Each structure stands twice: as structure tokens, then as C-alpha cells.
């Protein structure tokens, strides 16, 4: 799978990924603008703005006008907001590519941001926040990042602060757009049954007059951890949710792929070490998984699990034991275990890339957030090149007691005294 890259005169980047066997095409516009670019005054603006993009433009003045158009071609359209980027996409049959580019460019450049629609959408956003609060298995990752990054934009929830959501105005959205939605801060990816020449010409037709300007930088992360840390979010639940992990490295660091293989060995599937120890061997909980997360200037590796409230301390101890074992030379990784972990990663990546939407996101995020773009084949090679020594090195380097962080959602005392019993487990 190869791509064609073009930079328009206004700085907007265009990536085309031909997938000759596909009859469909995904058009994705991704902006380097997410919740970590926000302030206390507009926390949640990135996500709220994503919703507002579908509420009408000058050319298509209502949500119904936009949705009817896309439904009328049997298309799929949606958007997503992360901490470092926001994306808007339409997936349709290849013969409707021009309409898709037209609609997305219209939403990004000409949204009405009608105050009446903003007021209506507040309720939707607030209920979405409530949904996350009532879904601890999903919320635990947010609590873990709050523990890591504290009261900073990277530590805040993407959905935003309720008080801010209730007060945010049309002017706030306009100011946000004027600080980040610059042409040279956007990548448009067209993936599927397309040709580079036609795709690039269409993107230039609809995005070519978009203005470029200096954009707002994000607030860099300052990491000074020298002892284990615990954060408890008190909530009466039938199941306790935990996230136990460490700070690691940013996107472009050389340890990124060894850490990904390490996370796969620890909790990357039903035959992983932690799944076997936590669920199969001891029956401590229903789910347990480990993942590696990287941002532009920092990263983390964490194990999340849903645990029997009466056995939380046992579960934490078991996970810590596995962390200790994999970073201890006495418990070496076998060749078979290393191969299985790599094949698990490669297999999931290959399956994901069978969808043009995933392909578009794969290339867009690299173009926006990384120093260079790797094709799928390049990534598979990098995974294959990871050695046992490299995995052992990152385990020994990052899985240390002073780097440990434990986030908990459950019916526990969140005060300093309540945290102490958990902190003692990490020491």
C-alpha cells in the first residue's frame, strides 16, 4: 500500500491512498487540534465544535440538510476528537467522492455555529459526559491520564468540563477556529477506489482558498515523578476498575515499538501473561488488557482491568508480579512468546487496514503528528525487528516502582488515607 503526498499553495496537505479493489472511498479531514490545545476557559471546545460542524453551513443550513444529502448516497459520515487531533470523514461509493470533499470542506470552513443550535447541543454533550461517567470501563483511561498529567490540558477529559459546556458561546468557537483551523494545520486523506490526480484536484478545488495562519501551540508535559502515585475516583460500582501503569516515551522515540511488543506480551490477547494470571488462573475479573499510548511529547504503558471489589489488592499484586517478572532476567521471554506477540500485533493491524476509514486515519495521524510517514509494510518490518533484548530493556527501564501509577474507580475513600493502602502495594 503506497500513498501520494501533495502540499497545496496554502499549506494544506493532501494524501491519496489508492486501494484498487475497493468500490468505496473515505475522505477524511484531520486537524491538529484536540483537547490538549484548550484552556480552562474553553475546555471541551474541540469536542463540542466537532458536534457543531454537522449542524449546518451557509450552503446547507441545517443538520437535516447535511444528513439527508449523505444518507441519500448511502454514505457513512461521522467525526472524532482526541487529545491531539480532530477528524471529520465521509465514507461512500467511489463515484460520490466530489460530494464528500465538498461537504467536509463546507463544514470546516462555513459552519453557521448558530447560537440556538449551540444551546440545544449543550444537552447532548452533557449527556455524553454522563454516559462516560456511568461507563467505568471506558472512564478508567481518563482517570489514569488525570493522574499522570494532573490539572493540565492533557490531563483533562476530552468531552470537557460541564461548567464550561454550559457557558461556551459562538464567540468562543470562532476564537478556537481562528487559533487552530489553519490550512497548513490540516491534512485531507482520500483512501479507497480513487486516483491521486483526481483526488488532489478535488481537494484543491474545495480547500484551496482556505486561509493559513500561525496556530496555537500545545502546553508541553513536564514529568517529574520520583515515587508511586495513586488516584481514586469514588463511585459505587459492582465492579472495581483499575489502571496500573508507567510513564514511557513519545511517538517518535526509538523505544516505541519494543514497548508495544511488551504490552502485547503482558496483556495483548487471551493467551497473554496477564489474561492468564488475572482471569484464567485466579478468576479475579472479566477483562484485563495492556496497551501502550504515545503522544507528541510523552507516553504511557498501562494495564486496565475490571475486578471483584473484594479482591482488588490481590489483582494489583498479581499485575505487579508480572511487571516484575518480565523485567527480571530470571523470567526471560521465550522465542515463541516474542513471535506470538509480534504476530498478534501485525495481524490486528492488517485486519484494521482492510477498511478505508482506518487506512485514512493511519496516514492522517502520521502526517500531522509524526516526523515521517511509514506505510503498513514499514510498520510490519519495525515490529518484526524488535528483539528480546529490546523488550527486556524497556521492561527494565520503565517498569520500576518509582514510575508506577494506579488509578481506581470504585467505592473507596479517595482521601490521602484511603490512597495509602494502595500506595503501599506499589512501593
ZIUR-V552942 format. One record per helix or strand of 2 or more residues. SS is the DSSP state (@ for helix, = for strand). FROM is the first residue (numbers start at 1). TO is the last residue. Records with the same first field share a line. If there is no record, write none. Layout:
# ZIUR-V552942
SS->FROM-TO + FROM-TO
This chain:
# ZIUR-V552942
=->4-7 + 13-18 + 24-31 + 76-81 + 86-93 + 186-192 + 229-234 + 239-247 + 285-294 + 299-308 + 404-410
@->35-37 + 45-52 + 63-71 + 94-110 + 115-133 + 136-149 + 153-155 + 162-167 + 170-180 + 183-185 + 196-207 + 256-267 + 273-281 + 309-326 + 329-331 + 335-352 + 356-369 + 376-384 + 388-398 + 401-403 + 416-426
